[in-house]
Amino acid sequence: MRKRNFINCFFYYFAIITLPLLMVFLFFLFFVIQEKKQEIQSNAKRSAQAAKDNYSLVMDTAATQYDILARNPRLSISLRNFLSHEKANYLDVVLTNSILSNFTSLTNNAPYIASVYYYLDDYDSILTSDTGGIVKLSRFSDLSWKDSYDSSDKDQWLERRQMHQYSYAEPIPVLTYFKKLNMFRGVVMVNIYEEQLKQLITTSSQLDSFFILDQNGNFLLEAGKTKQFTHEDRGLLANKLSSVSLSPFEGWLPFSNGPCYTRMIPADCDTYIAACISYSNYYRDFYPLLLQLLMVLAAMVFVSLWIAFTITRKNFQQIDYFVNLFSDAERGVFRQEKPDFLRDEYDLVLNNIVQLFLNQTFLKNQLALKDQKQKLAEMKALQSENESLKSKAAKEALGDVMDQVKEVKGVKLLAASVDNVDMNGLRDLGDQLKEKLGDGVVVLASAKDGKVNLIAMATDAAMKQGAHAGNLIKGIAALVGGGGGGRPNMAQAGGKNPAGVDEALKKAVETVEEQTK
């Protein structure tokens, strides 16, 4: 019972303490989720714009190489003459060296620029910043751009490829910016390191994933947690390009690894930037809250256990105290001392109420007991008086029976009947007659309420002469329709035939005569 009471108290107080706390936490959590949702959207928008600005800086740097040639036609003519190996003069060499110096300065100041190529159609040489001069195409190790340039009808585009900077080295992933010349048929190419471009674009960004796509849906650059994006996820991003051409797209996209808030905006060179923030960002901010909640719940469990233990102990102290108090009250012991666990007003009021009830009950019991004793004494007095009256009535009804004494073989026998005397009165009357008789046998019979009471008594002297009260009663009880027996000196019997009383008394005389010697 104590265990069940303790468990019930624990769950009761734990619920009282915890439910309001959980309601407040859930209410607070709702606002945190809304705030986090707005924060994610704001971060995606801000990060996408920052990535676009960094990306535009890189593309502007690449486009600058074309602008240098486009603003000064003489430079383009000198480069053409220099590549032809025939018509170059001193001025052409000077201008070409200035362009090469510019290429070198660019690659040194912009670490994300790998190299710059200048190529004219129908010429077998190419000008590169790697070598700082002209290289024969037949000896040039990086020609993977050639097929794309020959097949493209665009004025400018961006392509992802593997740059073979040296024939003995591993290829390097780059983004190559192509810009066709206007004065001559040729192209300026700027190779951009892919890894350095990723670092530049995603610096100080809170993005989980970042993509640059061309207008055909090809992925030119991927940064962040892109390995978790499946082919279907990439197709979902590519399908959103049609809507981005009109206005930026932003919203939650159901990727296979979980929803991501995605913002897609158009960028330079017919490309698009996709910035993704995972739904898991919610959880990262919730972990501290959940940890705090668990710590609070653990504290609530401890507090609830302590409260349940304290209340259970106090309740059973009260129960034990009141059980003992009522037990003592039943035995007539009334205790007025206060127990040690009474510490607050509620306990004092409850104890006072119980004490008042027990005090009243105790007084009522004392009065009832006194009244009962008085009535019992009165009943005993009336009963004694009644017995006395009965005995007196029996004597009066019997009259002077000593003249009815008979002597049978030297034994005195008194056999008489009296009306309406019960067995107790008959026994008292027999004792009195036996004392008055001295030595002998007394047999008395009384009919009352249709029943017969018989009693026989024999003195010591009579028993020595053979008288036996028990056998005597057995002999005469059958005549009144009953039976009985007893000791040699006294026996009694009952019957249901009052008409046989006279016959039984006559039989008593005969039986005594048979018993005496």
C-alpha positions as CSV (number, residue, x, y, z in Angstrom):
1,M,0.0,0.0,0.0
2,R,2.9,2.4,0.8
3,K,4.5,1.6,-2.5
4,R,1.3,2.2,-4.5
5,N,0.7,5.4,-2.6
6,F,4.3,6.5,-3.3
7,I,4.0,5.8,-7.0
8,N,0.6,7.6,-7.3
9,C,2.0,10.6,-5.5
10,F,5.1,10.7,-7.7
11,F,3.1,10.6,-11.0
12,Y,0.6,13.1,-9.6
13,Y,3.1,15.7,-8.5
14,F,5.4,15.0,-11.6
15,A,2.4,15.8,-13.8
16,I,1.5,18.9,-11.9
17,I,5.1,20.2,-12.1
18,T,6.0,19.0,-15.6
19,L,2.9,19.7,-17.7
20,P,3.0,23.5,-17.3
21,L,6.7,23.4,-18.0
22,L,6.1,21.3,-21.2
23,M,3.4,23.7,-22.3
24,V,5.7,26.7,-21.9
25,F,8.5,24.8,-23.6
26,L,6.3,23.8,-26.6
27,F,5.0,27.4,-26.8
28,F,8.5,28.7,-26.7
29,L,9.6,26.0,-29.2
30,F,6.9,27.2,-31.7
31,F,8.3,30.7,-31.7
32,V,11.9,29.4,-32.0
33,I,10.9,27.3,-35.0
34,Q,9.2,30.3,-36.6
35,E,12.2,32.5,-35.9
36,K,14.6,29.8,-37.1
37,K,12.6,29.4,-40.3
38,Q,12.9,33.2,-41.0
39,E,16.6,33.0,-40.1
40,I,17.2,30.2,-42.6
41,Q,15.4,32.1,-45.3
42,S,17.3,35.2,-44.5
43,N,20.6,33.4,-44.4
44,A,19.9,31.7,-47.7
45,K,19.0,35.0,-49.4
46,R,22.0,36.8,-47.9
47,S,24.4,33.9,-48.6
48,A,23.2,33.5,-52.2
49,Q,23.8,37.2,-52.8
50,A,27.2,37.1,-51.2
51,A,28.1,34.1,-53.3
52,K,26.9,35.9,-56.4
53,D,29.0,39.0,-55.5
54,N,32.1,36.9,-55.1
55,Y,31.4,35.0,-58.2
56,S,30.8,38.2,-60.2
57,L,34.2,39.5,-58.9
58,V,35.9,36.4,-60.3
59,M,34.1,36.7,-63.6
60,D,34.8,40.4,-63.9
61,T,38.5,39.7,-63.3
62,A,38.4,37.1,-66.1
63,A,36.5,39.4,-68.4
64,T,39.1,42.1,-67.8
65,Q,41.6,40.3,-70.0
66,Y,39.2,40.5,-72.9
67,D,38.5,44.2,-72.2
68,I,42.2,45.0,-72.3
69,L,42.4,43.7,-75.9
70,A,39.0,45.0,-77.0
71,R,39.8,48.6,-75.8
72,N,43.2,48.7,-77.7
73,P,42.9,47.2,-81.2
74,R,46.7,47.6,-81.6
75,L,47.3,45.0,-78.9
76,S,45.2,42.5,-80.8
77,I,47.1,43.3,-84.1
78,S,50.5,42.9,-82.3
79,L,49.4,39.6,-80.8
80,R,48.2,38.3,-84.2
81,N,51.6,39.3,-85.8
82,F,53.5,37.7,-82.9
83,L,51.6,34.5,-83.3
84,S,52.2,34.4,-87.1
85,H,56.0,34.3,-86.6
86,E,56.5,36.4,-89.7
87,K,55.3,40.0,-89.5
88,A,56.2,40.8,-85.9
89,N,58.3,43.9,-85.4
90,Y,59.8,45.5,-82.4
91,L,56.5,47.2,-81.3
92,D,54.7,44.0,-81.6
93,V,57.2,42.3,-79.3
94,V,56.9,45.1,-76.8
95,L,53.1,45.1,-76.7
96,T,53.0,41.3,-76.5
97,N,55.4,41.4,-73.6
98,S,53.1,43.9,-71.9
99,I,50.2,41.6,-72.3
100,L,52.2,38.7,-70.9
101,S,53.3,40.9,-67.9
102,N,49.6,41.6,-67.4
103,F,48.9,37.9,-67.4
104,T,51.6,37.3,-64.9
105,S,50.4,40.1,-62.6
106,L,46.8,38.7,-62.8
107,T,47.8,35.1,-61.8
108,N,50.0,36.5,-59.0
109,N,47.4,38.8,-57.5
110,A,44.4,36.6,-58.0
111,P,45.3,33.1,-56.7
112,Y,42.1,31.6,-58.0
113,I,43.3,32.3,-61.6
114,A,45.2,29.4,-62.9
115,S,46.2,30.7,-66.3
116,V,45.2,32.8,-69.3
117,Y,45.2,31.6,-72.9
118,Y,45.1,33.7,-76.1
119,Y,44.3,31.7,-79.3
120,L,43.6,32.8,-82.9
121,D,41.9,30.4,-85.4
122,D,44.0,28.9,-88.2
123,Y,47.3,29.5,-86.2
124,D,49.4,26.6,-84.8
125,S,50.5,28.5,-81.7
126,I,48.9,29.7,-78.5
127,L,49.9,32.5,-76.1
128,T,49.8,31.3,-72.4
129,S,50.6,32.8,-69.0
130,D,52.0,29.4,-67.9
131,T,55.0,29.6,-70.2
132,G,55.1,33.3,-70.5
133,G,55.2,33.1,-74.3
134,I,54.0,31.3,-77.3
135,V,53.7,27.5,-77.5
136,K,53.1,25.3,-80.4
137,L,49.7,23.5,-80.2
138,S,51.5,20.3,-81.1
139,R,53.6,20.6,-77.9
140,F,50.9,22.0,-75.7
141,S,49.6,19.5,-73.1
142,D,46.3,21.2,-72.4
143,L,44.0,20.9,-75.4
144,S,40.8,19.7,-73.8
145,W,39.2,23.1,-74.4
146,K,39.7,22.8,-78.2
147,D,36.6,20.7,-79.0
148,S,34.3,22.9,-76.9
149,Y,35.6,26.0,-78.6
150,D,35.3,24.6,-82.1
151,S,31.7,23.4,-81.5
152,S,30.3,26.3,-79.7
153,D,28.4,29.1,-81.3
154,K,28.2,31.4,-78.2
155,D,30.2,34.6,-77.7
156,Q,31.0,33.7,-74.1
157,W,30.4,30.7,-71.8
158,L,31.8,28.9,-68.8
159,E,32.8,25.2,-68.9
160,R,34.0,22.8,-66.3
161,R,36.9,20.7,-67.3
162,Q,40.2,19.0,-66.4
163,M,43.3,21.2,-67.1
164,H,46.4,19.3,-68.1
165,Q,48.9,22.0,-67.1
166,Y,51.9,19.6,-67.6
167,S,52.0,16.3,-69.4
168,Y,53.7,14.6,-66.4
169,A,51.3,16.0,-63.8
170,E,47.8,15.1,-62.7
171,P,45.0,17.1,-64.3
172,I,43.5,20.0,-62.3
173,P,39.8,20.7,-62.1
174,V,39.1,24.2,-63.4
175,L,36.3,26.4,-64.7
176,T,37.3,27.9,-68.0
177,Y,35.8,31.2,-69.1
178,F,35.6,31.5,-72.9
179,K,35.2,34.9,-74.6
180,K,35.4,35.1,-78.4
181,L,37.3,38.0,-80.1
182,N,35.5,40.6,-82.3
183,M,38.3,41.8,-84.6
184,F,39.7,38.4,-85.4
185,R,38.5,34.8,-85.2
186,G,39.9,33.7,-81.9
187,V,39.2,33.4,-78.2
188,V,40.5,34.5,-74.8
189,M,40.3,31.8,-72.1
190,V,40.7,32.3,-68.4
191,N,41.2,29.1,-66.3
192,I,39.9,29.4,-62.7
193,Y,40.9,26.9,-60.0
194,E,37.8,25.1,-58.8
195,E,38.9,24.7,-55.2
196,Q,40.0,28.3,-54.8
197,L,36.8,29.5,-56.3
198,K,34.8,27.3,-53.9
199,Q,36.7,28.8,-50.9
200,L,36.2,32.3,-52.2
201,I,32.5,32.0,-52.9
202,T,31.6,30.2,-49.6
203,T,33.8,32.3,-47.3
204,S,31.8,33.5,-44.3
205,S,28.7,31.6,-45.7
206,Q,26.3,29.6,-43.7
207,L,25.3,27.5,-46.7
208,D,25.2,23.7,-46.5
209,S,25.5,23.3,-50.3
210,F,26.2,25.6,-53.2
211,F,25.9,25.0,-56.9
212,I,26.7,26.9,-60.1
213,L,24.7,25.7,-63.1
214,D,24.7,26.8,-66.7
215,Q,21.5,27.5,-68.6
216,N,21.3,23.8,-69.8
217,G,21.3,22.5,-66.3
218,N,24.9,21.3,-66.2
219,F,26.6,21.6,-62.8
220,L,29.7,23.7,-63.2
221,L,30.7,24.1,-59.5
222,E,29.6,22.2,-56.4
223,A,30.6,23.2,-52.8
224,G,29.5,22.0,-49.4
225,K,27.7,18.8,-48.6
226,T,27.0,17.9,-52.3
227,K,27.8,14.2,-52.0
228,Q,24.5,13.6,-50.3
229,F,22.6,14.9,-53.4
230,T,21.4,12.1,-55.7
231,H,20.9,12.3,-59.4
232,E,17.2,12.9,-58.8
233,D,18.0,15.8,-56.5
234,R,20.2,17.4,-59.1
235,G,17.5,17.0,-61.7
236,L,15.0,18.7,-59.3
237,L,17.4,21.7,-59.1
238,A,17.9,21.8,-62.9
239,N,14.1,21.8,-63.4
240,K,13.8,25.1,-61.5
241,L,16.0,27.0,-64.0
242,S,13.0,27.8,-66.2
243,S,11.4,29.8,-63.4
244,V,14.7,31.5,-62.3
245,S,15.0,33.3,-65.7
246,L,12.0,35.4,-64.8
247,S,12.6,36.0,-61.1
248,P,14.7,34.4,-58.3
249,F,13.3,31.1,-56.9
250,E,13.3,30.5,-53.2
251,G,11.5,27.8,-51.2
252,W,11.8,24.3,-49.6
253,L,12.8,21.5,-52.0
254,P,12.2,17.9,-51.0
255,F,15.6,16.3,-51.5
256,S,16.3,12.7,-50.7
257,N,18.3,13.5,-47.5
258,G,15.7,15.9,-46.2
259,P,14.2,19.3,-47.1
260,C,16.5,22.1,-48.0
261,Y,15.6,25.8,-48.3
262,T,16.9,26.8,-51.7
263,R,17.5,30.1,-53.3
264,M,18.4,30.2,-57.1
265,I,19.4,33.5,-58.8
266,P,20.8,34.3,-62.2
267,A,24.5,35.2,-62.4
268,D,27.1,36.3,-64.9
269,C,27.8,34.4,-68.1
270,D,24.4,32.8,-68.4
271,T,24.9,30.9,-65.2
272,Y,22.8,30.4,-62.1
273,I,23.6,30.2,-58.4
274,A,21.8,27.7,-56.1
275,A,22.3,28.2,-52.4
276,C,20.9,25.4,-50.1
277,I,20.4,25.3,-46.3
278,S,19.4,22.0,-44.9
279,Y,16.4,21.4,-42.6
280,S,18.9,19.9,-40.1
281,N,19.8,23.5,-39.2
282,Y,16.7,23.4,-37.1
283,Y,18.0,20.5,-35.1
284,R,21.4,22.0,-34.4
285,D,19.8,24.9,-32.6
286,F,17.3,22.6,-30.8
287,Y,19.9,20.4,-29.3
288,P,20.9,22.9,-26.5
289,L,17.2,23.5,-25.8
290,L,16.5,19.7,-25.6
291,L,19.5,19.2,-23.4
292,Q,18.3,22.0,-21.1
293,L,14.8,20.4,-21.1
294,L,16.2,17.0,-20.2
295,M,18.2,18.5,-17.4
296,V,15.1,20.3,-16.1
297,L,13.0,17.1,-16.4
298,A,15.7,15.2,-14.5
299,A,15.5,17.9,-11.7
300,M,11.7,17.6,-11.8
301,V,11.9,13.8,-11.4
302,F,14.2,14.3,-8.4
303,V,11.9,16.9,-6.9
304,S,8.8,14.8,-7.5
305,L,10.5,11.8,-5.9
306,W,11.4,13.8,-2.8
307,I,7.9,15.3,-2.6
308,A,6.2,11.9,-3.0
309,F,8.5,10.3,-0.4
310,T,7.9,13.1,2.1
311,I,4.1,13.1,1.6
312,T,3.9,9.3,1.7
313,R,5.9,9.1,4.9
314,K,3.9,11.9,6.5
315,N,0.5,10.3,5.4
316,F,1.4,6.9,6.9
317,Q,2.7,8.6,10.0
318,Q,-0.8,10.1,10.3
319,I,-2.5,6.8,9.5
320,D,-0.4,4.9,12.1
321,Y,-1.0,7.7,14.7
322,F,-4.8,7.7,14.1
323,V,-5.0,3.9,14.0
324,N,-3.2,3.7,17.4
325,L,-5.3,6.6,18.7
326,F,-8.6,4.9,17.8
327,S,-7.3,1.6,19.1
328,D,-6.5,3.2,22.4
329,A,-9.9,4.9,22.4
330,E,-11.6,1.5,21.9
331,R,-9.8,0.2,25.0
332,G,-10.9,3.3,26.9
333,V,-7.5,5.0,26.8
334,F,-7.6,8.6,25.7
335,R,-4.3,10.3,24.7
336,Q,-4.0,14.0,24.3
337,E,-0.3,14.4,23.5
338,K,0.5,15.9,20.1
339,P,2.6,13.8,17.7
340,D,6.0,15.0,16.3
341,F,4.9,15.2,12.7
342,L,2.5,18.0,13.4
343,R,4.2,21.0,11.7
344,D,1.7,23.0,9.7
345,E,-1.7,24.4,10.4
346,Y,-3.5,21.7,8.4
347,D,-2.1,19.0,10.5
348,L,-2.9,20.9,13.7
349,V,-6.5,21.5,12.6
350,L,-6.9,17.8,11.6
351,N,-5.5,16.6,14.9
352,N,-7.7,18.9,16.9
353,I,-10.8,17.7,15.0
354,V,-9.9,14.1,15.6
355,Q,-9.1,14.8,19.3
356,L,-12.4,16.6,19.7
357,F,-14.3,13.8,18.1
358,L,-12.5,11.2,20.2
359,N,-13.1,13.3,23.4
360,Q,-16.8,13.5,22.7
361,T,-16.9,9.8,21.8
362,F,-15.0,8.9,25.0
363,L,-17.3,11.0,27.2
364,K,-20.4,9.4,25.5
365,N,-18.9,5.9,26.1
366,Q,-18.2,6.7,29.7
367,L,-21.7,7.9,30.2
368,A,-23.1,4.9,28.4
369,L,-20.9,2.5,30.4
370,K,-22.0,4.2,33.7
371,D,-25.6,3.9,32.7
372,Q,-25.1,0.3,31.6
373,K,-23.5,-0.6,35.0
374,Q,-26.4,1.1,36.8
375,K,-28.9,-0.8,34.8
376,L,-27.0,-4.0,35.2
377,A,-27.0,-3.5,39.0
378,E,-30.7,-2.7,38.9
379,M,-31.3,-5.9,36.8
380,K,-29.3,-8.0,39.3
381,A,-31.3,-6.5,42.2
382,L,-34.6,-7.2,40.4
383,Q,-33.4,-10.6,39.5
384,S,-32.4,-11.4,43.1
385,E,-35.7,-10.0,44.3
386,N,-37.5,-12.1,41.6
387,E,-35.7,-15.2,42.7
388,S,-36.6,-14.5,46.3
389,L,-40.2,-13.9,45.4
390,K,-40.3,-17.1,43.3
391,S,-38.8,-19.0,46.2
392,K,-41.3,-17.5,48.6
393,A,-44.1,-18.2,46.2
394,A,-43.0,-21.8,45.8
395,K,-42.9,-22.2,49.6
396,E,-46.3,-20.7,49.9
397,A,-47.6,-22.8,47.1
398,L,-46.1,-26.0,48.6
399,G,-47.3,-25.1,52.1
400,D,-46.2,-27.2,55.1
401,V,-44.9,-30.3,53.4
402,M,-43.2,-31.8,56.3
403,D,-46.3,-33.8,57.1
404,Q,-45.9,-35.4,53.7
405,V,-42.6,-37.0,54.7
406,K,-42.6,-40.8,54.5
407,E,-40.1,-43.2,55.9
408,V,-39.1,-46.0,53.5
409,K,-36.9,-48.7,55.1
410,G,-35.6,-46.2,57.5
411,V,-35.0,-43.5,54.9
412,K,-37.0,-40.3,55.1
413,L,-38.6,-39.5,51.7
414,L,-40.3,-36.2,50.8
415,A,-42.0,-36.4,47.3
416,A,-44.2,-33.4,46.5
417,S,-45.3,-31.2,43.5
418,V,-45.5,-27.4,43.2
419,D,-47.0,-25.3,40.4
420,N,-45.2,-22.8,38.2
421,V,-41.7,-23.0,39.5
422,D,-38.7,-23.1,37.1
423,M,-35.7,-25.4,37.6
424,N,-33.7,-22.8,39.6
425,G,-36.5,-22.1,41.9
426,L,-37.1,-25.8,42.3
427,R,-33.4,-26.4,43.1
428,D,-33.4,-23.6,45.8
429,L,-36.6,-25.1,47.3
430,G,-35.1,-28.6,47.3
431,D,-32.0,-27.3,49.2
432,Q,-34.2,-25.7,51.8
433,L,-36.3,-28.8,52.2
434,K,-33.3,-31.1,52.4
435,E,-31.8,-28.9,55.1
436,K,-35.1,-29.0,57.0
437,L,-35.5,-32.7,56.5
438,G,-32.1,-33.5,57.9
439,D,-31.3,-36.9,56.4
440,G,-33.3,-38.5,53.6
441,V,-34.4,-38.0,50.0
442,V,-36.3,-35.1,48.5
443,V,-38.1,-35.4,45.2
444,L,-39.9,-32.3,43.8
445,A,-41.9,-31.9,40.6
446,S,-43.3,-28.7,39.0
447,A,-45.5,-28.1,35.9
448,K,-45.0,-24.8,34.1
449,D,-46.1,-23.7,30.7
450,G,-46.9,-27.2,29.6
451,K,-43.5,-28.6,30.7
452,V,-42.4,-30.6,33.7
453,N,-39.3,-30.0,35.9
454,L,-38.0,-32.8,38.2
455,I,-35.3,-32.7,40.8
456,A,-34.1,-35.3,43.3
457,M,-31.6,-34.8,46.2
458,A,-30.1,-37.3,48.6
459,T,-28.2,-36.7,51.8
460,D,-25.0,-38.6,52.7
461,A,-26.8,-40.8,55.2
462,A,-29.4,-41.7,52.6
463,M,-26.7,-42.5,50.0
464,K,-25.0,-44.8,52.5
465,Q,-28.3,-46.7,52.7
466,G,-28.4,-47.1,48.9
467,A,-30.3,-44.0,47.7
468,H,-29.0,-42.6,44.4
469,A,-30.6,-39.4,43.0
470,G,-29.4,-40.0,39.4
471,N,-30.9,-43.4,39.1
472,L,-34.0,-42.2,40.9
473,I,-34.5,-39.4,38.3
474,K,-33.9,-41.8,35.4
475,G,-36.6,-44.1,36.8
476,I,-39.3,-41.5,37.1
477,A,-38.5,-39.0,34.2
478,A,-40.0,-41.4,31.6
479,L,-43.4,-41.0,33.2
480,V,-43.5,-37.3,32.4
481,G,-42.3,-37.8,28.8
482,G,-38.7,-36.8,29.4
483,G,-35.3,-38.0,30.6
484,G,-32.4,-36.9,32.8
485,G,-29.8,-38.0,35.2
486,G,-27.1,-36.7,37.5
487,R,-24.9,-37.4,40.5
488,P,-25.9,-39.6,43.4
489,N,-26.6,-36.6,45.7
490,M,-28.5,-34.5,43.1
491,A,-30.1,-35.0,39.7
492,Q,-32.6,-33.2,37.6
493,A,-34.8,-33.9,34.5
494,G,-37.4,-32.4,32.3
495,G,-40.5,-33.6,30.6
496,K,-43.4,-32.7,28.4
497,N,-46.3,-34.5,30.1
498,P,-47.6,-32.6,33.2
499,A,-50.3,-35.3,33.6
500,G,-47.7,-37.8,34.6
501,V,-46.5,-35.8,37.7
502,D,-48.6,-37.7,40.3
503,E,-47.5,-41.1,38.7
504,A,-43.9,-40.0,38.8
505,L,-44.1,-39.1,42.5
506,K,-45.6,-42.5,43.3
507,K,-42.9,-44.2,41.3
508,A,-40.3,-42.3,43.3
509,V,-41.5,-44.0,46.5
510,E,-41.2,-47.4,44.9
511,T,-37.7,-46.6,43.5
512,V,-36.4,-45.4,46.9
513,E,-37.8,-48.6,48.4
514,E,-35.9,-50.6,45.8
515,Q,-32.6,-48.7,46.3
516,T,-32.5,-48.9,50.2
517,K,-31.1,-51.9,51.9
